[in-house]
């Protein structure tokens, strides 16, 4: 029996649909070719130049600031898995944790309780605290588990501050993605989807939803801060000034610290104030989750706790002339860290010779606005084969002036603790490579 093949009936409607699809495919091919040549279509169907080198660097900065996955990693590095408590992070959650830490501080400062009773109370209070905010312990150790020291409480306060900033960052990330999802202009969506197909597709930093992040995300992220970012050219005097400031305490000047590399410098132009140059510069370091909070809401003082003995110099913000001092407050990734460069034309600081938690109440506020801590650095000896230089060094060592001898063998830097946020003016963000 022969198989009968039915002929397809030519339908005018079907032919029209096929023709429309063919035209649409050809248009998509043309736009892809334009995008591959570094061109991009806008809503008004105008063609503009796509990403320049400076825009790529700016995009990298925004990506690092809004990197929620990296924020989770840094908090997890300190011992807390954010995914287990992400739904509970809020004002009440932070207050519960601080109340429990206050109870532990009372036990630490109470000298009337015997050692055995203190040990039992530390254990029960620590267990109650970890029920509120579960921790990850690398190994089972009683000393690792129990909270019974000032340094351990400071570590927990550092985690709580990070959780606060992470919550703000997560909410802003969700707000940006929600506004992008509500875009009703189909042509704009088409252009963005084409950009993602040609440019590197960057996935969401949330582990739960792996949606793509397009260029519109970065535009909205830039608008969400109080600053306009501007990349400083590497051959400019502005860049060279910060570069020399970075090398001030390196081994180039006989100090013990290795030489850092200034990879990129971003100027922070405040939307409400004109950019101002300052004579005195300082470094300010913090973890990356804090960057969005600082750029959007300003600097934040440490979390307050009832015990005044927790913070050595009271509730203040520490800045320094030495970048290595502030790098201790950061968690690097691939040996790269970000530091703020701050400016001030003159701080009226009082020298602090010892720890005192009653600052700034202890100092005369009409006379001083900050305190500073002096640090001494022993300089490396200059190796030379020249006999005349050796003889001159011997003569210098035999001099009776001890002050002159010390200044040649030591260098000094100062950490300032500021109690008025208006005294700290954010000027730049420096991207630094650590050797």
Order of alpha helices (4+ residues) and beta strands (2+ residues): alpha-beta-beta-alpha-alpha-alpha-alpha-alpha-alpha-alpha-beta-beta-alpha-beta-alpha-beta-beta-alpha-beta-alpha-beta-beta-beta-alpha-alpha-beta-beta
